[in-house]
Amino acid sequence: MDWSQKLHFTAFLIVAAAATFIRGIHGYAMVSGTVFCDQCKDGQVSLFDYPLNGINVAMACPDNNGQMTTWGEETTNWLGNFVMKLDGTPDLSGCVAQVTSSSEQGTRGCGTGGGTGKSPRLMFRMFDMEMYTIDPLISQPAEPMSFCPKSSYPQPHPNPVSPATPPSKLPVPPFPPAPSLPHLPPLPPLPPMAPIPYLEASACPHQSWMMPEYRCYWKVINPDSKVGVVFGLLAARKYGNDITLWEGMKGRGEPYKTLLREGTTALLNSYNSVQFPYHPLGVILHMNLALMGSTQQVLHTALAFLRANSGNGRFTCKFNPCK
């Protein structure tokens, strides 16, 4: 199972948990998906991309005359996820979901344009309840980021040669003899390039993330974010609706508290370094699976996060004090 499939499974788990809270509604459909920032503008989700919050996603479906009309619109949360709820059990086979607009505060410059729309896929149907998922949608910056591989940039086409003169028959001027150059002393070595923080291998323990001088590294999520918003309704049921990530980082002495502390730390590390062992969606997936399992599974997952956050003997914490 690759991480894109894990994304769909995680969204299904979160939406299925939400269904347990709904009472008195007969017949409804839920559509879930995620929006990513396509930093390299290559039209696909890669390791350089990250989930976007504050993105508006609309789903349009054909009416009786074949005209596309908007059936629902939602905004992505801090993890880039959106969930649309539709009354009844409509046929969504001809519908298309697409990024429509964004708020500059949530996109950080990655909301100038979106990719192609995606059709919902039925994942689950039982009684009068249907669950659909949307393949990852993308929003793009105005230009590719400087750290992107050059192969992902659009390549200019060479100037065509006039068909009247085949390239093999073009005149070639003679080259003048090369002048003799004086002997040059050896050049000094170039200074090493400063590493790009996101591409640099780094893993920091929860103690480092709680230090005031490193607060600027909380980029995608902030300390006041609610645990239930970040990790989903299963976490909200276990830890409550009001607990924040900062409060969860202080937990210790009990498996579920340790899981929340190390899971939050792993999520922060995954957003901070592309070489961290867990992808952000993988952290959320393992967190939800642990909350659905036994106490032994909770402890096992917490210890796995703890090992990753300590660097496993291969990575160190690359934090520098914030300016």
Phi, psi and chi 1 to 4 in degrees:
 res  aa     phi    psi   chi1   chi2   chi3   chi4
   1 MET       -  115.2  177.9 -178.0  -67.9      -
   2 ASP   -79.4  174.7   59.4   27.3      -      -
   3 TRP   -69.1  -26.0   69.6  -94.1      -      -
   4 SER   -67.1  -40.0  179.5      -      -      -
   5 GLN   -67.5  -35.4  -69.2  172.9  -41.7      -
   6 LYS   -63.2  -36.1  -68.5  178.8  180.0  178.3
   7 LEU   -58.9  -46.7  162.4   64.7      -      -
   8 HIS   -64.0  -39.9  -63.0  151.6      -      -
   9 PHE   -67.5  -38.9 -177.1   60.0      -      -
  10 THR   -63.7  -44.8  -57.4      -      -      -
  11 ALA   -61.1  -37.9      -      -      -      -
  12 PHE   -64.5  -41.8  168.3   75.2      -      -
  13 LEU   -61.5  -44.5  -71.2  176.1      -      -
  14 ILE   -66.0  -43.1  -64.9  173.5      -      -
  15 VAL   -68.3  -38.6  172.6      -      -      -
  16 ALA   -64.0  -37.4      -      -      -      -
  17 ALA   -66.0  -36.4      -      -      -      -
  18 ALA   -63.8  -31.1      -      -      -      -
  19 ALA   -64.7  -25.1      -      -      -      -
  20 THR   -69.4  -16.8   61.8      -      -      -
  21 PHE   -90.3  -10.1  -69.2   92.0      -      -
  22 ILE   -88.7  129.4  -60.7  175.6      -      -
  23 ARG  -130.3  143.6  -63.2  -69.7 -174.2  -90.9
  24 GLY    78.0    9.2      -      -      -      -
  25 ILE  -109.1  125.2  -61.3  178.2      -      -
  26 HIS  -109.7  110.1  -59.6  -75.8      -      -
  27 GLY    86.5  110.1      -      -      -      -
  28 TYR  -159.9  159.2   63.6   92.0      -      -
  29 ALA  -126.8  140.2      -      -      -      -
  30 MET  -120.4  135.6  -76.8 -168.8  174.6      -
  31 VAL  -122.1  125.3 -177.6      -      -      -
  32 SER  -127.6  155.1   62.4      -      -      -
  33 GLY  -171.4 -175.5      -      -      -      -
  34 THR  -140.1  144.8  -54.9      -      -      -
  35 VAL  -113.7  132.5  179.2      -      -      -
  36 PHE  -116.1  153.0  -72.4   85.8      -      -
  37 CYS   -85.8  114.3  174.0      -      -      -
  38 ASP   -84.2   81.9 -178.4   16.2      -      -
  39 GLN   -63.1  -30.7  -63.8 -163.2   95.4      -
  40 CYS   -94.1   -2.0  -64.3      -      -      -
  41 LYS    54.1   41.8  -61.3 -166.9   71.2  172.2
  42 ASP  -102.1    4.2   54.4    5.2      -      -
  43 GLY    78.9   12.8      -      -      -      -
  44 GLN  -146.4  163.7   58.3 -173.0   -3.0      -
  45 VAL   -88.6  125.3  179.4      -      -      -
  46 SER  -132.2 -175.8   65.9      -      -      -
  47 LEU   -67.6  -17.1  -70.9  176.2      -      -
  48 PHE   -82.1   -9.9  -64.4   98.0      -      -
  49 ASP   -97.2  156.3  -55.1  -27.9      -      -
  50 TYR  -140.7  155.1   59.4   88.9      -      -
  51 PRO   -65.5  147.1  -19.0   31.8      -      -
  52 LEU  -111.9  135.2  -80.0  174.4      -      -
  53 ASN  -102.0  160.2   73.8  -59.1      -      -
  54 GLY    75.8   19.0      -      -      -      -
  55 ILE   -98.9  131.9  -65.6  -70.4      -      -
  56 ASN   -88.2  128.8  -65.8  -31.4      -      -
  57 VAL  -121.3  129.2  178.5      -      -      -
  58 ALA  -116.9  146.4      -      -      -      -
  59 MET  -117.5  122.8 -173.0  171.2   66.6      -
  60 ALA  -111.5  141.6      -      -      -      -
  61 CYS  -133.3  151.6  -57.6      -      -      -
  62 PRO   -74.5  141.0   25.7  -32.4      -      -
  63 ASP   -90.7 -167.8   57.8   17.0      -      -
  64 ASN   -63.8  -23.6  -64.6  -28.2      -      -
  65 ASN   -95.6    3.4  -61.2  -38.7      -      -
  66 GLY    84.8    3.8      -      -      -      -
  67 GLN   -84.6  137.5  -60.0  -66.0  -37.5      -
  68 MET   -78.4  126.2  -60.3  -62.1  -73.1      -
  69 THR  -126.6  149.7   58.3      -      -      -
  70 THR   -76.7  125.6  -59.1      -      -      -
  71 TRP  -100.5  -25.2  -78.6   24.8      -      -
  72 GLY  -165.4  154.4      -      -      -      -
  73 GLU  -147.6  134.1 -173.1  170.4    3.8      -
  74 GLU  -139.7  164.0  -72.7  -68.0  -19.0      -
  75 THR  -114.3  138.7  -56.5      -      -      -
  76 THR   -71.2  151.5   58.2      -      -      -
  77 ASN   -91.7 -166.2   59.9   16.1      -      -
  78 TRP   -62.3  -24.3  -81.4  100.4      -      -
  79 LEU   -95.9    8.4  -63.9  174.9      -      -
  80 GLY    79.4    6.4      -      -      -      -
  81 ASN   -89.3  150.0  -62.2  -32.9      -      -
  82 PHE  -137.9  149.8   64.6   89.7      -      -
  83 VAL  -136.6  122.2  177.7      -      -      -
  84 MET  -106.3  138.9  -63.6 -177.5 -170.9      -
  85 LYS  -117.8  128.0  176.6 -179.7  172.8  -63.9
  86 LEU  -120.7  132.4  -54.6  173.2      -      -
  87 ASP   -70.5  147.9  -68.6  -26.3      -      -
  88 GLY    78.3 -168.4      -      -      -      -
  89 THR  -125.3   73.0   53.1      -      -      -
  90 PRO   -73.3  160.9   28.2  -34.2      -      -
  91 ASP   -85.0  112.8  179.7   13.8      -      -
  92 LEU  -103.6   15.7  -56.3 -177.1      -      -
  93 SER   -64.2  -30.2   57.6      -      -      -
  94 GLY  -100.2    9.0      -      -      -      -
  95 CYS   -85.8  159.1  -60.1      -      -      -
  96 VAL  -138.6  130.8  175.3      -      -      -
  97 ALA  -104.0  138.8      -      -      -      -
  98 GLN  -151.9  149.7 -169.5  167.1   16.8      -
  99 VAL   -68.2  130.9  172.1      -      -      -
 100 THR  -111.8  -41.2   56.8      -      -      -
 101 SER  -160.1  177.5   61.7      -      -      -
 102 SER  -155.9  164.0   61.2      -      -      -
 103 SER  -104.5  132.2   61.9      -      -      -
 104 GLU   -57.3  -32.1 -173.1   66.1   23.8      -
 105 GLN   -63.5  -38.3  180.0  179.9    4.4      -
 106 GLY   -83.7  -28.5      -      -      -      -
 107 THR   -91.7  -21.0   61.4      -      -      -
 108 ARG    54.0   46.1  -64.6 -173.3  -63.0  168.7
 109 GLY    84.4    9.6      -      -      -      -
 110 CYS  -112.2   37.0 -164.2      -      -      -
 111 GLY  -127.4   25.4      -      -      -      -
 112 THR   -79.2  -18.7   59.8      -      -      -
 113 GLY  -169.7  156.4      -      -      -      -
 114 GLY  -116.6  166.5      -      -      -      -
 115 GLY   -85.1 -165.2      -      -      -      -
 116 THR   -71.4  155.0   58.5      -      -      -
 117 GLY   -72.2  159.0      -      -      -      -
 118 LYS  -126.5  144.0  -57.0  -70.1 -179.7   67.1
 119 SER   -90.1  143.9  -62.1      -      -      -
 120 PRO   -69.3  145.8   23.5  -31.1      -      -
 121 ARG  -117.3  131.3  -65.9 -172.9  -67.2  109.5
 122 LEU   -71.0  124.4 -179.5   64.4      -      -
 123 MET  -106.1  -28.3  -63.5  -71.0  -68.8      -
 124 PHE  -159.5  138.2  175.8   81.6      -      -
 125 ARG  -143.6  128.1  175.7 -176.1  -73.5  134.0
 126 MET  -150.8  129.4  179.0  176.9  -70.3      -
 127 PHE    53.2 -119.8  -56.0  114.5      -      -
 128 ASP  -107.9   30.7  -68.7  -31.2      -      -
 129 MET  -122.6  133.1 -179.4  178.5   66.4      -
 130 GLU  -127.9  139.4  -64.0  177.3  -14.5      -
 131 MET  -119.2  123.8  -58.4  -71.1 -176.9      -
 132 TYR  -117.2  154.0  -69.3   83.7      -      -
 133 THR  -129.7  150.7 -175.8      -      -      -
 134 ILE  -113.0  132.0  -57.2  -73.2      -      -
 135 ASP   -59.0  153.7  -70.7  -23.4      -      -
 136 PRO   -52.4  130.1  -28.2   35.3      -      -
 137 LEU   -94.5  158.0  -59.2  172.7      -      -
 138 ILE  -128.5  150.2   60.8  172.9      -      -
 139 SER  -128.1  147.0 -175.4      -      -      -
 140 GLN  -123.9  149.9  -62.4  173.5  -30.7      -
 141 PRO   -76.8  174.6   29.6  -34.0      -      -
 142 ALA   -66.9  -37.5      -      -      -      -
 143 GLU  -134.9  152.4  -62.5  -66.8  -23.8      -
 144 PRO   -61.5  149.2  -19.0   30.3      -      -
 145 MET   -67.2  153.4  -61.7  -66.5  103.3      -
 146 SER   -66.4  -25.1   59.1      -      -      -
 147 PHE   -86.5    0.2   53.1   74.7      -      -
 148 CYS   -71.7  148.4  -68.7      -      -      -
 149 PRO   -58.8  139.9  -21.5   31.7      -      -
 150 LYS   -62.6  -26.7  -62.9  -61.8 -178.7 -177.0
 151 SER   -65.7  -19.7   59.6      -      -      -
 152 SER   -85.8  -10.0   65.8      -      -      -
 153 TYR   -75.8  147.3  -73.8   30.3      -      -
 154 PRO   -65.8  129.6   19.1  -29.0      -      -
 155 GLN   -92.7  133.3  -60.3  -64.3  -33.8      -
 156 PRO   -70.5  147.7   25.8  -33.4      -      -
 157 HIS   -82.2  138.7  -65.6  -75.3      -      -
 158 PRO   -66.8  153.0   24.0  -32.8      -      -
 159 ASN   -66.7  129.7  -66.5  -32.1      -      -
 160 PRO   -69.7  147.2   25.7  -33.3      -      -
 161 VAL   -90.1  139.5  179.1      -      -      -
 162 SER   -57.3  132.3  172.2      -      -      -
 163 PRO   -65.3  -16.2   23.2  -33.0      -      -
 164 ALA   -69.9  -24.8      -      -      -      -
 165 THR  -123.2  100.5  -53.7      -      -      -
 166 PRO   -58.4  145.8  -19.6   30.7      -      -
 167 PRO   -57.5  -32.4  -23.6   32.8      -      -
 168 SER   -71.6  -16.4   60.3      -      -      -
 169 LYS  -106.8    6.2  -63.3 -177.0  179.3 -179.7
 170 LEU   -67.4  137.7  -69.3  176.0      -      -
 171 PRO   -67.0  139.9   24.7  -34.8      -      -
 172 VAL  -111.6  113.5  179.8      -      -      -
 173 PRO   -68.0  147.9   25.1  -32.5      -      -
 174 PRO   -67.6  144.8   25.4  -34.4      -      -
 175 PHE   -86.9  135.0  -70.4   97.5      -      -
 176 PRO   -70.7  154.6   26.1  -33.7      -      -
 177 PRO   -62.8  140.6   23.1  -34.0      -      -
 178 ALA   -72.7  131.8      -      -      -      -
 179 PRO   -70.8  151.4   26.7  -34.2      -      -
 180 SER   -75.4  132.8   57.8      -      -      -
 181 LEU   -99.9  144.7  -62.7  176.3      -      -
 182 PRO   -68.9  155.8   24.8  -34.1      -      -
 183 HIS   -66.9  127.5  178.7   70.6      -      -
 184 LEU  -101.5  142.2  -62.8  176.4      -      -
 185 PRO   -69.1  156.6   26.5  -34.6      -      -
 186 PRO   -62.0  138.3   22.4  -33.0      -      -
 187 LEU   -76.2  148.1  -62.1  175.9      -      -
 188 PRO   -69.9  152.2   25.7  -34.2      -      -
 189 PRO   -66.2  146.5   24.3  -33.6      -      -
 190 LEU   -70.9  144.2  -65.5  174.6      -      -
 191 PRO   -67.0  148.2   24.4  -33.2      -      -
 192 PRO   -65.0  142.9   23.3  -32.4      -      -
 193 MET   -72.0  143.6  -66.0 -177.1   61.8      -
 194 ALA   -67.1  132.1      -      -      -      -
 195 PRO   -69.2  148.8   25.8  -33.3      -      -
 196 ILE   -79.2  121.3  -60.2  175.6      -      -
 197 PRO   -53.2  -43.6  -25.8   34.2      -      -
 198 TYR   -65.2  -30.7  180.0   64.5      -      -
 199 LEU   -87.8  -12.5  -58.5 -179.8      -      -
 200 GLU   -80.0  137.9 -169.0  175.6   17.1      -
 201 ALA   -68.7  125.2      -      -      -      -
 202 SER  -154.6  141.8  177.0      -      -      -
 203 ALA  -147.1  122.9      -      -      -      -
 204 CYS  -121.7  138.1  -59.6      -      -      -
 205 PRO   -73.0  169.8   27.7  -34.0      -      -
 206 HIS   -64.5  -29.4   73.1  -83.8      -      -
 207 GLN   -61.0  -38.4  -64.4   93.0  -25.2      -
 208 SER   -68.9  -39.4  -61.8      -      -      -
 209 TRP   -66.5  -20.3  -76.3  100.8      -      -
 210 MET   -93.4   -2.8  -62.1 -174.1   70.5      -
 211 MET   -77.6  135.6  -67.7 -178.6  178.8      -
 212 PRO   -58.6  -33.9  -21.5   31.7      -      -
 213 GLU   -71.6   -8.8   58.6  -93.5   33.7      -
 214 TYR  -114.4   16.0  -59.8  141.0      -      -
 215 ARG   -63.4  -25.2 -177.0   66.5   69.1   91.4
 216 CYS   -68.4  -13.0   61.2      -      -      -
 217 TYR   -81.6   -8.7  -73.7   91.1      -      -
 218 TRP   -78.4   89.7  -70.5   67.7      -      -
 219 LYS  -101.7  -56.3  -62.5  176.6 -179.9  178.0
 220 VAL   -77.8  -40.9  179.5      -      -      -
 221 ILE  -119.1  155.1   53.3  178.0      -      -
 222 ASN  -117.9  162.3   62.5   68.0      -      -
 223 PRO   -58.9  -26.7  -23.9   34.3      -      -
 224 ASP   -88.1    0.5  -64.8  -33.5      -      -
 225 SER   -63.9  141.1  -62.0      -      -      -
 226 LYS   -76.2  140.6  -56.9  -63.1 -175.3 -178.2
 227 VAL   -58.6  -41.5  168.3      -      -      -
 228 GLY   -64.8  -32.6      -      -      -      -
 229 VAL   -72.1  -39.2  173.4      -      -      -
 230 VAL   -78.0  -46.8  173.3      -      -      -
 231 PHE  -101.6   -8.9  -70.5  107.7      -      -
 232 GLY   103.5  179.5      -      -      -      -
 233 LEU   -69.7  -28.4  -71.8  174.5      -      -
 234 LEU   -62.2  -40.5  -69.9  176.7      -      -
 235 ALA   -69.2  -37.1      -      -      -      -
 236 ALA   -63.7  -38.7      -      -      -      -
 237 ARG   -65.3  -35.7  -69.8  176.9   59.3 -173.6
 238 LYS   -81.5  -42.8 -178.3   62.3 -176.3  178.5
 239 TYR  -105.9   -9.5  -60.1  105.7      -      -
 240 GLY    99.4  162.0      -      -      -      -
 241 ASN   -83.7  -17.4  -64.8  -38.1      -      -
 242 ASP  -102.1  -13.1  -62.4  -33.6      -      -
 243 ILE   -69.9  137.9 -174.9  172.4      -      -
 244 THR   -99.6  167.0   64.2      -      -      -
 245 LEU   -61.7  -37.8  -64.9 -179.4      -      -
 246 TRP   -63.2  -41.8 -174.7 -100.5      -      -
 247 GLU   -67.6  -37.4  -66.4  168.0  -19.6      -
 248 GLY   -66.3  -27.7      -      -      -      -
 249 MET   -68.3  -15.5  -65.3  -82.9  -80.3      -
 250 LYS   -90.7   -3.2  -59.3  176.5 -178.1  178.4
 251 GLY   -72.2  143.2      -      -      -      -
 252 ARG  -165.4  164.3   55.3  176.4   47.6   85.1
 253 GLY    86.5    1.3      -      -      -      -
 254 GLU  -153.3  139.2 -168.1  -94.6  -22.6      -
 255 PRO   -54.2  -43.9  -27.3   35.1      -      -
 256 TYR   -70.0  -35.3  -75.6   92.8      -      -
 257 LYS   -67.9  -40.3  -67.8 -179.0  179.6  179.3
 258 THR   -64.3  -39.6  -56.8      -      -      -
 259 LEU   -60.2  -45.0  174.2   66.6      -      -
 260 LEU   -65.2  -42.5  179.1   57.2      -      -
 261 ARG   -63.0  -50.1 -177.1 -168.4   70.3 -149.5
 262 GLU   -75.1  -31.2  -62.9  -57.7  -32.8      -
 263 GLY   -66.4  -41.7      -      -      -      -
 264 THR   -63.7  -42.5  -58.1      -      -      -
 265 THR   -62.9  -42.4  -54.7      -      -      -
 266 ALA   -63.8  -38.0      -      -      -      -
 267 LEU   -64.5  -42.2 -174.0   61.5      -      -
 268 LEU   -63.2  -44.0  -69.9  165.9      -      -
 269 ASN   -64.5  -36.6  -78.5  -39.9      -      -
 270 SER   -67.7  -32.4   66.7      -      -      -
 271 TYR   -76.6  -24.4  -80.2  128.8      -      -
 272 ASN   -86.8  -27.1 -174.2   61.2      -      -
 273 SER  -141.1  127.7  173.4      -      -      -
 274 VAL   -70.9  -17.9   70.8      -      -      -
 275 GLN   -91.4    2.8  -62.2 -169.3   48.3      -
 276 PHE   -64.7  142.2 -172.2   70.4      -      -
 277 PRO   -57.4  -27.1  -24.6   32.7      -      -
 278 TYR  -107.7  137.2  -70.7   92.6      -      -
 279 HIS   -77.7  150.4 -172.2  -84.9      -      -
 280 PRO   -51.2  -41.4  -28.1   34.3      -      -
 281 LEU   -68.9  -29.9  -62.5  173.2      -      -
 282 GLY   -67.2  -36.7      -      -      -      -
 283 VAL   -61.9  -46.5  174.8      -      -      -
 284 ILE   -65.2  -40.0  -60.3  171.2      -      -
 285 LEU   -61.0  -51.3  172.3   66.9      -      -
 286 HIS   -64.6  -33.9  -75.1   82.6      -      -
 287 MET   -62.9  -47.0 -173.4   82.7  173.7      -
 288 ASN   -68.3  -38.5  -80.9  -88.8      -      -
 289 LEU   -63.6  -38.6  -69.4  176.5      -      -
 290 ALA   -66.2  -40.8      -      -      -      -
 291 LEU   -67.0  -23.1  -68.3  174.1      -      -
 292 MET   -87.4  -10.6  -65.3  176.8   63.8      -
 293 GLY  -101.3 -157.7      -      -      -      -
 294 SER   -86.1  171.5   62.7      -      -      -
 295 THR   -62.3  -34.4  -56.1      -      -      -
 296 GLN   -63.6  -39.8 -177.6  178.5    1.7      -
 297 GLN   -67.9  -35.7 -174.1  173.7   -5.8      -
 298 VAL   -60.5  -46.8  167.5      -      -      -
 299 LEU   -66.4  -39.6 -174.9   58.1      -      -
 300 HIS   -62.4  -44.6  175.2   79.4      -      -
 301 THR   -66.5  -40.7  -56.2      -      -      -
 302 ALA   -61.2  -41.8      -      -      -      -
 303 LEU   -68.8  -35.1  -67.5  177.7      -      -
 304 ALA   -64.5  -42.5      -      -      -      -
 305 PHE   -61.7  -41.9  -75.2  152.3      -      -
 306 LEU   -61.1  -43.0  178.3   61.3      -      -
 307 ARG   -63.3  -42.5  -74.9 -167.1  -64.5  -91.1
 308 ALA   -65.0  -40.2      -      -      -      -
 309 ASN   -68.3  -24.0  -65.5  -29.7      -      -
 310 SER   -86.0   -5.5   64.5      -      -      -
 311 GLY    93.6   -6.3      -      -      -      -
 312 ASN    55.3   27.5  -81.2  -34.5      -      -
 313 GLY    76.1    0.9      -      -      -      -
 314 ARG  -111.5  -32.3  -61.5 -176.4  -62.7  116.0
 315 PHE  -113.0  156.9  -57.5  153.0      -      -
 316 THR  -125.7  169.7   58.4      -      -      -
 317 CYS   -81.4  123.0 -174.9      -      -      -
 318 LYS  -102.0   27.7  -60.9  -62.3 -165.0  -55.9
 319 PHE   -69.9  142.8  -79.0  173.0      -      -
 320 ASN  -121.5  142.2  -66.8  -46.5      -      -
 321 PRO   -54.2  137.5  -25.5   34.3      -      -
 322 CYS   -67.5  145.9  -55.0      -      -      -
 323 LYS   -88.7      -  -62.9 -179.9 -179.9  179.9
